[in-house]
Amino acid sequence: MKPLYDFSSLAVDRTVAPRDGMVSPDLPEQYFDLGRRALELIHFSAELCDKPHYPNILDLPCGHGRVLRWLRAHYGYANITACDLDRDGVDFCGKQFGAKPVYSEVDLHRLPFANQFDLIWVGSLVTHLRKDRWLATLDCLVKWTKECGVIVLTTQGRTVSSLLARGRRNVAENIDKPALLEEYARTGFAYQRYFESNAEEDYGLALTSPEWVMRTLQRYPDVILRAYLEEAWGMQDVIILYKKAGHFEPLLGVPEMNAVDKTAGAGKPGGLLGKLLGR
Ligand SMILES: C[S@@+](CC[C@H](N)C(=O)[O-])C[C@H]1O[C@@H](n2cnc3c(N)ncnc32)[C@H](O)[C@@H]1O
């Protein structure tokens, strides 16, 4: 894909950690291409959301800095927090790129963040989570973002599901693909645990259709969907969200809405729509 911006002159630290699992031995340059591409998308988010600066940035999950190294090079002035379950990755990002290291938790609600970040980059996290953790992650991201802050997160939608359906090898060989695709076709959300993972860790592969994501975003009247870009980061889709308190009225119902009393529907007497219509 053609670059969105020319970052070729950026002085990026190309030191790769010995335990970085994101480097493909056959395609070593792809590691840097995807990092640079993430920065392009983040810079695009800044333009879309009219943000000249991102002074406080969270990279979750940072891994071993595939993207963080580009953030450090471009946003030299920023406080960057590097957060992951992989402590070796967090330590590396802290030492090598001057990020603030924070060890993560499986339950993200346990992390000590408040509404403090101007930008949260979430590259390939919810793509591995079962539905309750996917939804909890979105709740946390919105909570941790400042007013007028931006979230850029990646998902796996029509591209990854189509590759799996066509039998393309090496997209994911360690899951029950037929079960995944059946659930995806039926509901728009699908998750299968990796064969090598266990019930406690529960790490796997999640698919979300654009329609399912849109419907889920209806839970957040304070969040504006600035962009949904299919297949913008490798095989993954990219979503750009902008937080603006009270921007929308919560008129639309959401089937997955686990946080809200379903009996208080917007259209019911006493509900929001009822109030707007004088009922
Ligand atoms: C596919 S890797 C992506 C890493 C990085 N974003 C990149 O692009 O190189 C997924 C990462 O998610 C991390 N992870 C999984 N669950 C997490 C959680 N609850 N909190 C933080 N990191 C998590 C894993 O440790 C792993 O480093």
PDBQT file of the ligand as one rigid body, heavy atoms in Angstrom, charges set to zero:
ROOT
HETATM    1  C1  LIG A 301       0.412  -9.778  18.549  1.00  0.00    +0.000 C 
HETATM    2  S1  LIG A 301       1.260  -9.090  19.902  1.00  0.00    +0.000 S 
HETATM    3  C2  LIG A 301       1.316  -7.374  19.415  1.00  0.00    +0.000 C 
HETATM    4  C3  LIG A 301       2.389  -6.603  20.131  1.00  0.00    +0.000 C 
HETATM    5  C4  LIG A 301       2.625  -5.172  19.623  1.00  0.00    +0.000 C 
HETATM    6  N1  LIG A 301       1.436  -4.360  19.657  1.00  0.00    +0.000 N 
HETATM    7  C5  LIG A 301       3.195  -5.194  18.212  1.00  0.00    +0.000 C 
HETATM    8  O1  LIG A 301       2.508  -4.763  17.290  1.00  0.00    +0.000 OA
HETATM    9  O2  LIG A 301       4.318  -5.638  18.051  1.00  0.00    +0.000 OA
HETATM   10  C6  LIG A 301       0.030  -9.150  21.157  1.00  0.00    +0.000 C 
HETATM   11  C7  LIG A 301       0.548  -8.691  22.517  1.00  0.00    +0.000 C 
HETATM   12  O3  LIG A 301      -0.559  -8.561  23.395  1.00  0.00    +0.000 OA
HETATM   13  C8  LIG A 301      -0.080  -8.772  24.697  1.00  0.00    +0.000 C 
HETATM   14  N2  LIG A 301      -1.226  -8.897  25.611  1.00  0.00    +0.000 N 
HETATM   15  C9  LIG A 301      -2.180  -9.839  25.660  1.00  0.00    +0.000 A 
HETATM   16  N3  LIG A 301      -3.075  -9.587  26.646  1.00  0.00    +0.000 NA
HETATM   17  C10 LIG A 301      -2.675  -8.427  27.222  1.00  0.00    +0.000 A 
HETATM   18  C11 LIG A 301      -3.166  -7.631  28.301  1.00  0.00    +0.000 A 
HETATM   19  N4  LIG A 301      -4.232  -7.963  29.032  1.00  0.00    +0.000 N 
HETATM   20  N5  LIG A 301      -2.506  -6.502  28.601  1.00  0.00    +0.000 NA
HETATM   21  C12 LIG A 301      -1.415  -6.131  27.901  1.00  0.00    +0.000 A 
HETATM   22  N6  LIG A 301      -0.889  -6.859  26.892  1.00  0.00    +0.000 NA
HETATM   23  C13 LIG A 301      -1.519  -7.989  26.559  1.00  0.00    +0.000 A 
HETATM   24  C14 LIG A 301       0.819  -9.983  24.523  1.00  0.00    +0.000 C 
HETATM   25  O4  LIG A 301       1.705 -10.126  25.610  1.00  0.00    +0.000 OA
HETATM   26  C15 LIG A 301       1.532  -9.617  23.205  1.00  0.00    +0.000 C 
HETATM   27  O5  LIG A 301       2.730  -8.922  23.451  1.00  0.00    +0.000 OA
ENDROOT
TORSDOF 0
